[in-house]
């Protein structure tokens, strides 16, 4: 995919009034829908099987979990999951943590979240994902049909079920990757330095 296909539409010199800021952050329940161009580009790349945080009106996949279904309580194992979670203090954390832990169980999870490089959850979970940043701020559609640029930077996080990481040969042996190795080979493995192998989830 070219940079132009994945670039957010330009939004130079965007400012938001106090009214817009209050509307965006919402007093009451207001949902901000994923820009269709963004979902289409990512869906073409990943092929999502379920939208884990949606409603009947804004679901991007045929299968979706609504607030009543509680996507956080569902098992995402082996799914390819799209998530545009609710944004808010203490809320985003739960969804990003869920994405990370489900990737360890075999799920591929792609989500769009605010960039919060000063937050604990960003360093504990987001930094373990593939982070894709936008040149411009996203323009969200809310459930009333209005369009508002986000007052913060946004990122796409990709949690994959398998990644290359450094492991020691003893770890490989313990996981059963050296089933035919003799005692002498296993002894050598225990004394060997780390090697690179694709055996597991995110770090």
mmCIF file of the C-alpha atoms, coordinates in Angstrom:
data_MODEL
# 
_entry.id   MODEL 
# 
loop_
_atom_site.group_PDB 
_atom_site.id 
_atom_site.type_symbol 
_atom_site.label_atom_id 
_atom_site.label_alt_id 
_atom_site.label_comp_id 
_atom_site.label_asym_id 
_atom_site.label_entity_id 
_atom_site.label_seq_id 
_atom_site.pdbx_PDB_ins_code 
_atom_site.Cartn_x 
_atom_site.Cartn_y 
_atom_site.Cartn_z 
_atom_site.occupancy 
_atom_site.B_iso_or_equiv 
_atom_site.pdbx_formal_charge 
_atom_site.auth_seq_id 
_atom_site.auth_comp_id 
_atom_site.auth_asym_id 
_atom_site.auth_atom_id 
_atom_site.pdbx_PDB_model_num 
ATOM 1   C CA . UNK A 1 1   ? 0.000   0.000   0.000  1.00 0.00 ? 1   UNK A CA 1 
ATOM 2   C CA . UNK A 1 2   ? 1.372   3.370   -0.982 1.00 0.00 ? 2   UNK A CA 1 
ATOM 3   C CA . UNK A 1 3   ? 1.762   6.290   1.418  1.00 0.00 ? 3   UNK A CA 1 
ATOM 4   C CA . UNK A 1 4   ? -0.899  8.202   -0.484 1.00 0.00 ? 4   UNK A CA 1 
ATOM 5   C CA . UNK A 1 5   ? -3.467  5.433   0.066  1.00 0.00 ? 5   UNK A CA 1 
ATOM 6   C CA . UNK A 1 6   ? -2.891  5.505   3.817  1.00 0.00 ? 6   UNK A CA 1 
ATOM 7   C CA . UNK A 1 7   ? -2.503  9.253   4.333  1.00 0.00 ? 7   UNK A CA 1 
ATOM 8   C CA . UNK A 1 8   ? -5.234  11.103  6.174  1.00 0.00 ? 8   UNK A CA 1 
ATOM 9   C CA . UNK A 1 9   ? -6.880  13.921  4.213  1.00 0.00 ? 9   UNK A CA 1 
ATOM 10  C CA . UNK A 1 10  ? -5.156  17.258  4.827  1.00 0.00 ? 10  UNK A CA 1 
ATOM 11  C CA . UNK A 1 11  ? -6.433  19.337  7.736  1.00 0.00 ? 11  UNK A CA 1 
ATOM 12  C CA . UNK A 1 12  ? -4.157  22.339  7.867  1.00 0.00 ? 12  UNK A CA 1 
ATOM 13  C CA . UNK A 1 13  ? -4.804  25.067  10.428 1.00 0.00 ? 13  UNK A CA 1 
ATOM 14  C CA . UNK A 1 14  ? -7.645  23.164  12.053 1.00 0.00 ? 14  UNK A CA 1 
ATOM 15  C CA . UNK A 1 15  ? -9.014  24.763  15.200 1.00 0.00 ? 15  UNK A CA 1 
ATOM 16  C CA . UNK A 1 16  ? -11.932 23.739  17.361 1.00 0.00 ? 16  UNK A CA 1 
ATOM 17  C CA . UNK A 1 17  ? -14.265 26.002  19.280 1.00 0.00 ? 17  UNK A CA 1 
ATOM 18  C CA . UNK A 1 18  ? -15.113 25.304  22.923 1.00 0.00 ? 18  UNK A CA 1 
ATOM 19  C CA . UNK A 1 19  ? -18.481 24.068  21.712 1.00 0.00 ? 19  UNK A CA 1 
ATOM 20  C CA . UNK A 1 20  ? -16.845 21.639  19.311 1.00 0.00 ? 20  UNK A CA 1 
ATOM 21  C CA . UNK A 1 21  ? -14.425 20.438  21.982 1.00 0.00 ? 21  UNK A CA 1 
ATOM 22  C CA . UNK A 1 22  ? -17.318 19.786  24.370 1.00 0.00 ? 22  UNK A CA 1 
ATOM 23  C CA . UNK A 1 23  ? -19.244 18.050  21.604 1.00 0.00 ? 23  UNK A CA 1 
ATOM 24  C CA . UNK A 1 24  ? -16.301 15.876  20.668 1.00 0.00 ? 24  UNK A CA 1 
ATOM 25  C CA . UNK A 1 25  ? -15.601 14.750  24.210 1.00 0.00 ? 25  UNK A CA 1 
ATOM 26  C CA . UNK A 1 26  ? -19.318 14.359  24.691 1.00 0.00 ? 26  UNK A CA 1 
ATOM 27  C CA . UNK A 1 27  ? -21.499 14.959  27.691 1.00 0.00 ? 27  UNK A CA 1 
ATOM 28  C CA . UNK A 1 28  ? -23.728 11.941  27.360 1.00 0.00 ? 28  UNK A CA 1 
ATOM 29  C CA . UNK A 1 29  ? -23.248 9.114   24.932 1.00 0.00 ? 29  UNK A CA 1 
ATOM 30  C CA . UNK A 1 30  ? -21.875 10.164  21.553 1.00 0.00 ? 30  UNK A CA 1 
ATOM 31  C CA . UNK A 1 31  ? -20.048 7.659   19.363 1.00 0.00 ? 31  UNK A CA 1 
ATOM 32  C CA . UNK A 1 32  ? -17.435 8.673   16.838 1.00 0.00 ? 32  UNK A CA 1 
ATOM 33  C CA . UNK A 1 33  ? -17.321 6.411   13.848 1.00 0.00 ? 33  UNK A CA 1 
ATOM 34  C CA . UNK A 1 34  ? -14.257 5.144   12.043 1.00 0.00 ? 34  UNK A CA 1 
ATOM 35  C CA . UNK A 1 35  ? -13.597 7.065   8.802  1.00 0.00 ? 35  UNK A CA 1 
ATOM 36  C CA . UNK A 1 36  ? -14.653 4.701   6.033  1.00 0.00 ? 36  UNK A CA 1 
ATOM 37  C CA . UNK A 1 37  ? -11.507 5.287   3.971  1.00 0.00 ? 37  UNK A CA 1 
ATOM 38  C CA . UNK A 1 38  ? -9.354  4.198   6.910  1.00 0.00 ? 38  UNK A CA 1 
ATOM 39  C CA . UNK A 1 39  ? -11.323 1.046   7.609  1.00 0.00 ? 39  UNK A CA 1 
ATOM 40  C CA . UNK A 1 40  ? -11.407 0.087   3.927  1.00 0.00 ? 40  UNK A CA 1 
ATOM 41  C CA . UNK A 1 41  ? -7.620  0.427   3.622  1.00 0.00 ? 41  UNK A CA 1 
ATOM 42  C CA . UNK A 1 42  ? -6.966  -1.662  6.735  1.00 0.00 ? 42  UNK A CA 1 
ATOM 43  C CA . UNK A 1 43  ? -9.634  -4.225  5.908  1.00 0.00 ? 43  UNK A CA 1 
ATOM 44  C CA . UNK A 1 44  ? -8.040  -4.742  2.520  1.00 0.00 ? 44  UNK A CA 1 
ATOM 45  C CA . UNK A 1 45  ? -4.762  -5.478  4.300  1.00 0.00 ? 45  UNK A CA 1 
ATOM 46  C CA . UNK A 1 46  ? -6.027  -7.633  7.175  1.00 0.00 ? 46  UNK A CA 1 
ATOM 47  C CA . UNK A 1 47  ? -9.503  -8.972  6.321  1.00 0.00 ? 47  UNK A CA 1 
ATOM 48  C CA . UNK A 1 48  ? -11.340 -8.419  9.609  1.00 0.00 ? 48  UNK A CA 1 
ATOM 49  C CA . UNK A 1 49  ? -13.672 -11.069 11.018 1.00 0.00 ? 49  UNK A CA 1 
ATOM 50  C CA . UNK A 1 50  ? -15.266 -9.031  13.800 1.00 0.00 ? 50  UNK A CA 1 
ATOM 51  C CA . UNK A 1 51  ? -15.703 -5.440  15.009 1.00 0.00 ? 51  UNK A CA 1 
ATOM 52  C CA . UNK A 1 52  ? -15.208 -5.655  18.764 1.00 0.00 ? 52  UNK A CA 1 
ATOM 53  C CA . UNK A 1 53  ? -16.528 -2.221  19.786 1.00 0.00 ? 53  UNK A CA 1 
ATOM 54  C CA . UNK A 1 54  ? -19.493 -1.171  17.702 1.00 0.00 ? 54  UNK A CA 1 
ATOM 55  C CA . UNK A 1 55  ? -23.207 -0.521  17.530 1.00 0.00 ? 55  UNK A CA 1 
ATOM 56  C CA . UNK A 1 56  ? -25.847 -1.525  15.016 1.00 0.00 ? 56  UNK A CA 1 
ATOM 57  C CA . UNK A 1 57  ? -25.482 1.856   13.325 1.00 0.00 ? 57  UNK A CA 1 
ATOM 58  C CA . UNK A 1 58  ? -21.698 2.064   13.016 1.00 0.00 ? 58  UNK A CA 1 
ATOM 59  C CA . UNK A 1 59  ? -20.457 -1.553  12.850 1.00 0.00 ? 59  UNK A CA 1 
ATOM 60  C CA . UNK A 1 60  ? -17.814 -2.056  10.180 1.00 0.00 ? 60  UNK A CA 1 
ATOM 61  C CA . UNK A 1 61  ? -18.075 -5.860  10.074 1.00 0.00 ? 61  UNK A CA 1 
ATOM 62  C CA . UNK A 1 62  ? -21.006 -8.204  9.660  1.00 0.00 ? 62  UNK A CA 1 
ATOM 63  C CA . UNK A 1 63  ? -20.109 -9.685  13.031 1.00 0.00 ? 63  UNK A CA 1 
ATOM 64  C CA . UNK A 1 64  ? -19.736 -7.145  15.807 1.00 0.00 ? 64  UNK A CA 1 
ATOM 65  C CA . UNK A 1 65  ? -19.928 -6.754  19.580 1.00 0.00 ? 65  UNK A CA 1 
ATOM 66  C CA . UNK A 1 66  ? -22.105 -3.981  20.938 1.00 0.00 ? 66  UNK A CA 1 
ATOM 67  C CA . UNK A 1 67  ? -21.880 -2.404  24.368 1.00 0.00 ? 67  UNK A CA 1 
ATOM 68  C CA . UNK A 1 68  ? -24.479 -4.917  25.522 1.00 0.00 ? 68  UNK A CA 1 
ATOM 69  C CA . UNK A 1 69  ? -22.389 -7.814  24.158 1.00 0.00 ? 69  UNK A CA 1 
ATOM 70  C CA . UNK A 1 70  ? -19.296 -6.465  25.968 1.00 0.00 ? 70  UNK A CA 1 
ATOM 71  C CA . UNK A 1 71  ? -16.419 -7.084  23.589 1.00 0.00 ? 71  UNK A CA 1 
ATOM 72  C CA . UNK A 1 72  ? -13.984 -6.943  26.492 1.00 0.00 ? 72  UNK A CA 1 
ATOM 73  C CA . UNK A 1 73  ? -15.516 -10.120 27.890 1.00 0.00 ? 73  UNK A CA 1 
ATOM 74  C CA . UNK A 1 74  ? -15.419 -12.037 24.588 1.00 0.00 ? 74  UNK A CA 1 
ATOM 75  C CA . UNK A 1 75  ? -12.775 -14.528 23.499 1.00 0.00 ? 75  UNK A CA 1 
ATOM 76  C CA . UNK A 1 76  ? -10.939 -13.147 20.449 1.00 0.00 ? 76  UNK A CA 1 
ATOM 77  C CA . UNK A 1 77  ? -8.712  -16.185 19.905 1.00 0.00 ? 77  UNK A CA 1 
ATOM 78  C CA . UNK A 1 78  ? -7.883  -16.723 16.216 1.00 0.00 ? 78  UNK A CA 1 
ATOM 79  C CA . UNK A 1 79  ? -10.024 -13.747 15.162 1.00 0.00 ? 79  UNK A CA 1 
ATOM 80  C CA . UNK A 1 80  ? -8.861  -10.800 13.043 1.00 0.00 ? 80  UNK A CA 1 
ATOM 81  C CA . UNK A 1 81  ? -10.299 -7.999  15.119 1.00 0.00 ? 81  UNK A CA 1 
ATOM 82  C CA . UNK A 1 82  ? -11.043 -4.376  14.301 1.00 0.00 ? 82  UNK A CA 1 
ATOM 83  C CA . UNK A 1 83  ? -11.417 -2.051  17.300 1.00 0.00 ? 83  UNK A CA 1 
ATOM 84  C CA . UNK A 1 84  ? -12.263 1.629   17.466 1.00 0.00 ? 84  UNK A CA 1 
ATOM 85  C CA . UNK A 1 85  ? -12.722 1.685   21.246 1.00 0.00 ? 85  UNK A CA 1 
ATOM 86  C CA . UNK A 1 86  ? -14.369 4.302   23.444 1.00 0.00 ? 86  UNK A CA 1 
ATOM 87  C CA . UNK A 1 87  ? -11.862 6.996   24.320 1.00 0.00 ? 87  UNK A CA 1 
ATOM 88  C CA . UNK A 1 88  ? -11.521 8.124   27.891 1.00 0.00 ? 88  UNK A CA 1 
ATOM 89  C CA . UNK A 1 89  ? -9.452  7.928   31.029 1.00 0.00 ? 89  UNK A CA 1 
ATOM 90  C CA . UNK A 1 90  ? -9.307  4.352   32.220 1.00 0.00 ? 90  UNK A CA 1 
ATOM 91  C CA . UNK A 1 91  ? -11.378 3.115   29.267 1.00 0.00 ? 91  UNK A CA 1 
ATOM 92  C CA . UNK A 1 92  ? -8.815  3.114   26.463 1.00 0.00 ? 92  UNK A CA 1 
ATOM 93  C CA . UNK A 1 93  ? -6.416  1.298   28.785 1.00 0.00 ? 93  UNK A CA 1 
ATOM 94  C CA . UNK A 1 94  ? -8.756  -1.688  29.100 1.00 0.00 ? 94  UNK A CA 1 
ATOM 95  C CA . UNK A 1 95  ? -9.161  -2.059  25.357 1.00 0.00 ? 95  UNK A CA 1 
ATOM 96  C CA . UNK A 1 96  ? -5.461  -1.789  24.533 1.00 0.00 ? 96  UNK A CA 1 
ATOM 97  C CA . UNK A 1 97  ? -4.601  -4.264  27.292 1.00 0.00 ? 97  UNK A CA 1 
ATOM 98  C CA . UNK A 1 98  ? -7.275  -6.617  25.944 1.00 0.00 ? 98  UNK A CA 1 
ATOM 99  C CA . UNK A 1 99  ? -5.827  -6.358  22.438 1.00 0.00 ? 99  UNK A CA 1 
ATOM 100 C CA . UNK A 1 100 ? -2.332  -7.164  23.675 1.00 0.00 ? 100 UNK A CA 1 
ATOM 101 C CA . UNK A 1 101 ? -3.382  -10.167 25.750 1.00 0.00 ? 101 UNK A CA 1 
ATOM 102 C CA . UNK A 1 102 ? -5.651  -11.567 23.025 1.00 0.00 ? 102 UNK A CA 1 
ATOM 103 C CA . UNK A 1 103 ? -2.777  -11.388 20.541 1.00 0.00 ? 103 UNK A CA 1 
ATOM 104 C CA . UNK A 1 104 ? -0.883  -13.698 22.885 1.00 0.00 ? 104 UNK A CA 1 
ATOM 105 C CA . UNK A 1 105 ? -3.770  -16.145 22.468 1.00 0.00 ? 105 UNK A CA 1 
ATOM 106 C CA . UNK A 1 106 ? -3.660  -16.078 18.680 1.00 0.00 ? 106 UNK A CA 1 
ATOM 107 C CA . UNK A 1 107 ? -5.712  -13.043 17.658 1.00 0.00 ? 107 UNK A CA 1 
ATOM 108 C CA . UNK A 1 108 ? -4.644  -10.341 15.232 1.00 0.00 ? 108 UNK A CA 1 
ATOM 109 C CA . UNK A 1 109 ? -5.956  -7.036  16.562 1.00 0.00 ? 109 UNK A CA 1 
ATOM 110 C CA . UNK A 1 110 ? -5.924  -3.697  14.756 1.00 0.00 ? 110 UNK A CA 1 
ATOM 111 C CA . UNK A 1 111 ? -7.156  -0.635  16.609 1.00 0.00 ? 111 UNK A CA 1 
ATOM 112 C CA . UNK A 1 112 ? -7.236  3.134   16.305 1.00 0.00 ? 112 UNK A CA 1 
ATOM 113 C CA . UNK A 1 113 ? -6.422  5.058   19.488 1.00 0.00 ? 113 UNK A CA 1 
ATOM 114 C CA . UNK A 1 114 ? -5.253  8.488   20.635 1.00 0.00 ? 114 UNK A CA 1 
ATOM 115 C CA . UNK A 1 115 ? -1.490  8.915   20.859 1.00 0.00 ? 115 UNK A CA 1 
ATOM 116 C CA . UNK A 1 116 ? -0.714  9.100   24.569 1.00 0.00 ? 116 UNK A CA 1 
ATOM 117 C CA . UNK A 1 117 ? 3.054   8.806   24.818 1.00 0.00 ? 117 UNK A CA 1 
ATOM 118 C CA . UNK A 1 118 ? 2.922   10.085  28.396 1.00 0.00 ? 118 UNK A CA 1 
ATOM 119 C CA . UNK A 1 119 ? 0.441   7.444   29.565 1.00 0.00 ? 119 UNK A CA 1 
ATOM 120 C CA . UNK A 1 120 ? 1.305   4.222   31.368 1.00 0.00 ? 120 UNK A CA 1 
ATOM 121 C CA . UNK A 1 121 ? -0.825  2.117   29.021 1.00 0.00 ? 121 UNK A CA 1 
ATOM 122 C CA . UNK A 1 122 ? 1.026   3.461   25.988 1.00 0.00 ? 122 UNK A CA 1 
ATOM 123 C CA . UNK A 1 123 ? 4.350   2.145   27.279 1.00 0.00 ? 123 UNK A CA 1 
ATOM 124 C CA . UNK A 1 124 ? 3.006   -1.082  28.778 1.00 0.00 ? 124 UNK A CA 1 
ATOM 125 C CA . UNK A 1 125 ? 0.969   -2.148  25.753 1.00 0.00 ? 125 UNK A CA 1 
ATOM 126 C CA . UNK A 1 126 ? 0.972   0.175   22.740 1.00 0.00 ? 126 UNK A CA 1 
ATOM 127 C CA . UNK A 1 127 ? 4.760   0.139   22.419 1.00 0.00 ? 127 UNK A CA 1 
ATOM 128 C CA . UNK A 1 128 ? 4.578   -3.651  22.046 1.00 0.00 ? 128 UNK A CA 1 
ATOM 129 C CA . UNK A 1 129 ? 2.435   -3.261  18.935 1.00 0.00 ? 129 UNK A CA 1 
ATOM 130 C CA . UNK A 1 130 ? 3.257   -2.097  15.435 1.00 0.00 ? 130 UNK A CA 1 
ATOM 131 C CA . UNK A 1 131 ? 2.510   1.638   15.675 1.00 0.00 ? 131 UNK A CA 1 
ATOM 132 C CA . UNK A 1 132 ? 1.341   3.526   12.584 1.00 0.00 ? 132 UNK A CA 1 
ATOM 133 C CA . UNK A 1 133 ? 1.127   7.291   12.921 1.00 0.00 ? 133 UNK A CA 1 
ATOM 134 C CA . UNK A 1 134 ? -0.815  9.780   10.808 1.00 0.00 ? 134 UNK A CA 1 
ATOM 135 C CA . UNK A 1 135 ? 0.597   12.925  9.280  1.00 0.00 ? 135 UNK A CA 1 
ATOM 136 C CA . UNK A 1 136 ? -2.662  14.765  10.022 1.00 0.00 ? 136 UNK A CA 1 
ATOM 137 C CA . UNK A 1 137 ? -5.472  14.513  12.516 1.00 0.00 ? 137 UNK A CA 1 
ATOM 138 C CA . UNK A 1 138 ? -8.376  12.232  11.692 1.00 0.00 ? 138 UNK A CA 1 
ATOM 139 C CA . UNK A 1 139 ? -11.790 13.558  10.816 1.00 0.00 ? 139 UNK A CA 1 
ATOM 140 C CA . UNK A 1 140 ? -14.367 11.452  12.655 1.00 0.00 ? 140 UNK A CA 1 
ATOM 141 C CA . UNK A 1 141 ? -18.053 11.127  11.874 1.00 0.00 ? 141 UNK A CA 1 
ATOM 142 C CA . UNK A 1 142 ? -20.200 11.077  14.984 1.00 0.00 ? 142 UNK A CA 1 
ATOM 143 C CA . UNK A 1 143 ? -23.582 9.476   15.425 1.00 0.00 ? 143 UNK A CA 1 
ATOM 144 C CA . UNK A 1 144 ? -25.325 12.715  14.461 1.00 0.00 ? 144 UNK A CA 1 
ATOM 145 C CA . UNK A 1 145 ? -23.618 12.896  11.083 1.00 0.00 ? 145 UNK A CA 1 
ATOM 146 C CA . UNK A 1 146 ? -21.363 15.837  11.953 1.00 0.00 ? 146 UNK A CA 1 
ATOM 147 C CA . UNK A 1 147 ? -17.664 15.808  11.166 1.00 0.00 ? 147 UNK A CA 1 
ATOM 148 C CA . UNK A 1 148 ? -15.023 16.916  13.642 1.00 0.00 ? 148 UNK A CA 1 
ATOM 149 C CA . UNK A 1 149 ? -11.265 16.694  13.542 1.00 0.00 ? 149 UNK A CA 1 
ATOM 150 C CA . UNK A 1 150 ? -9.874  14.951  16.586 1.00 0.00 ? 150 UNK A CA 1 
ATOM 151 C CA . UNK A 1 151 ? -8.172  17.369  18.999 1.00 0.00 ? 151 UNK A CA 1 
ATOM 152 C CA . UNK A 1 152 ? -5.338  14.880  19.429 1.00 0.00 ? 152 UNK A CA 1 
ATOM 153 C CA . UNK A 1 153 ? -2.973  12.804  17.338 1.00 0.00 ? 153 UNK A CA 1 
ATOM 154 C CA . UNK A 1 154 ? -4.172  9.311   16.458 1.00 0.00 ? 154 UNK A CA 1 
ATOM 155 C CA . UNK A 1 155 ? -2.385  6.031   15.829 1.00 0.00 ? 155 UNK A CA 1 
ATOM 156 C CA . UNK A 1 156 ? -3.234  2.619   14.461 1.00 0.00 ? 156 UNK A CA 1 
ATOM 157 C CA . UNK A 1 157 ? -1.911  -0.204  16.640 1.00 0.00 ? 157 UNK A CA 1 
ATOM 158 C CA . UNK A 1 158 ? -1.377  -3.661  15.162 1.00 0.00 ? 158 UNK A CA 1 
ATOM 159 C CA . UNK A 1 159 ? -1.011  -6.560  17.586 1.00 0.00 ? 159 UNK A CA 1 
ATOM 160 C CA . UNK A 1 160 ? 0.050   -9.722  15.785 1.00 0.00 ? 160 UNK A CA 1 
ATOM 161 C CA . UNK A 1 161 ? -0.047  -13.231 17.234 1.00 0.00 ? 161 UNK A CA 1 
ATOM 162 C CA . UNK A 1 162 ? 3.560   -14.031 16.312 1.00 0.00 ? 162 UNK A CA 1 
ATOM 163 C CA . UNK A 1 163 ? 6.710   -11.937 16.219 1.00 0.00 ? 163 UNK A CA 1 
ATOM 164 C CA . UNK A 1 164 ? 10.385  -12.619 15.910 1.00 0.00 ? 164 UNK A CA 1 
ATOM 165 C CA . UNK A 1 165 ? 12.127  -12.288 19.221 1.00 0.00 ? 165 UNK A CA 1 
ATOM 166 C CA . UNK A 1 166 ? 15.364  -13.373 20.855 1.00 0.00 ? 166 UNK A CA 1 
ATOM 167 C CA . UNK A 1 167 ? 15.101  -16.621 22.756 1.00 0.00 ? 167 UNK A CA 1 
ATOM 168 C CA . UNK A 1 168 ? 17.662  -18.946 24.249 1.00 0.00 ? 168 UNK A CA 1 
ATOM 169 C CA . UNK A 1 169 ? 18.133  -22.487 23.004 1.00 0.00 ? 169 UNK A CA 1 
ATOM 170 C CA . UNK A 1 170 ? 17.087  -23.844 26.410 1.00 0.00 ? 170 UNK A CA 1 
ATOM 171 C CA . UNK A 1 171 ? 13.738  -22.067 25.917 1.00 0.00 ? 171 UNK A CA 1 
ATOM 172 C CA . UNK A 1 172 ? 13.413  -23.652 22.493 1.00 0.00 ? 172 UNK A CA 1 
ATOM 173 C CA . UNK A 1 173 ? 14.184  -27.074 23.973 1.00 0.00 ? 173 UNK A CA 1 
ATOM 174 C CA . UNK A 1 174 ? 11.657  -26.566 26.777 1.00 0.00 ? 174 UNK A CA 1 
ATOM 175 C CA . UNK A 1 175 ? 8.974   -25.665 24.250 1.00 0.00 ? 175 UNK A CA 1 
ATOM 176 C CA . UNK A 1 176 ? 9.577   -28.939 22.440 1.00 0.00 ? 176 UNK A CA 1 
ATOM 177 C CA . UNK A 1 177 ? 11.251  -27.523 19.364 1.00 0.00 ? 177 UNK A CA 1 
ATOM 178 C CA . UNK A 1 178 ? 14.182  -29.945 19.769 1.00 0.00 ? 178 UNK A CA 1 
ATOM 179 C CA . UNK A 1 179 ? 12.293  -33.219 20.284 1.00 0.00 ? 179 UNK A CA 1 
ATOM 180 C CA . UNK A 1 180 ? 14.855  -35.342 18.446 1.00 0.00 ? 180 UNK A CA 1 
ATOM 181 C CA . UNK A 1 181 ? 17.927  -33.814 19.993 1.00 0.00 ? 181 UNK A CA 1 
ATOM 182 C CA . UNK A 1 182 ? 20.070  -36.157 22.039 1.00 0.00 ? 182 UNK A CA 1 
ATOM 183 C CA . UNK A 1 183 ? 21.255  -35.484 25.564 1.00 0.00 ? 183 UNK A CA 1 
ATOM 184 C CA . UNK A 1 184 ? 24.551  -34.066 24.307 1.00 0.00 ? 184 UNK A CA 1 
ATOM 185 C CA . UNK A 1 185 ? 22.783  -31.620 21.960 1.00 0.00 ? 185 UNK A CA 1 
ATOM 186 C CA . UNK A 1 186 ? 20.441  -30.512 24.722 1.00 0.00 ? 186 UNK A CA 1 
ATOM 187 C CA . UNK A 1 187 ? 23.413  -29.948 27.015 1.00 0.00 ? 187 UNK A CA 1 
ATOM 188 C CA . UNK A 1 188 ? 25.021  -27.755 24.357 1.00 0.00 ? 188 UNK A CA 1 
ATOM 189 C CA . UNK A 1 189 ? 21.754  -25.853 24.010 1.00 0.00 ? 189 UNK A CA 1 
ATOM 190 C CA . UNK A 1 190 ? 21.706  -25.083 27.709 1.00 0.00 ? 190 UNK A CA 1 
ATOM 191 C CA . UNK A 1 191 ? 25.135  -23.472 27.403 1.00 0.00 ? 191 UNK A CA 1 
ATOM 192 C CA . UNK A 1 192 ? 24.373  -21.563 24.187 1.00 0.00 ? 192 UNK A CA 1 
ATOM 193 C CA . UNK A 1 193 ? 23.537  -17.847 23.817 1.00 0.00 ? 193 UNK A CA 1 
ATOM 194 C CA . UNK A 1 194 ? 20.217  -16.562 22.596 1.00 0.00 ? 194 UNK A CA 1 
ATOM 195 C CA . UNK A 1 195 ? 19.084  -17.274 19.078 1.00 0.00 ? 195 UNK A CA 1 
ATOM 196 C CA . UNK A 1 196 ? 16.367  -15.721 16.927 1.00 0.00 ? 196 UNK A CA 1 
ATOM 197 C CA . UNK A 1 197 ? 13.240  -17.811 16.436 1.00 0.00 ? 197 UNK A CA 1 
ATOM 198 C CA . UNK A 1 198 ? 9.604   -17.182 15.608 1.00 0.00 ? 198 UNK A CA 1 
ATOM 199 C CA . UNK A 1 199 ? 7.927   -18.823 18.548 1.00 0.00 ? 199 UNK A CA 1 
ATOM 200 C CA . UNK A 1 200 ? 5.268   -16.917 20.296 1.00 0.00 ? 200 UNK A CA 1 
ATOM 201 C CA . UNK A 1 201 ? 3.489   -13.692 20.848 1.00 0.00 ? 201 UNK A CA 1 
ATOM 202 C CA . UNK A 1 202 ? 4.285   -10.062 21.335 1.00 0.00 ? 202 UNK A CA 1 
ATOM 203 C CA . UNK A 1 203 ? 6.909   -9.022  23.793 1.00 0.00 ? 203 UNK A CA 1 
# 
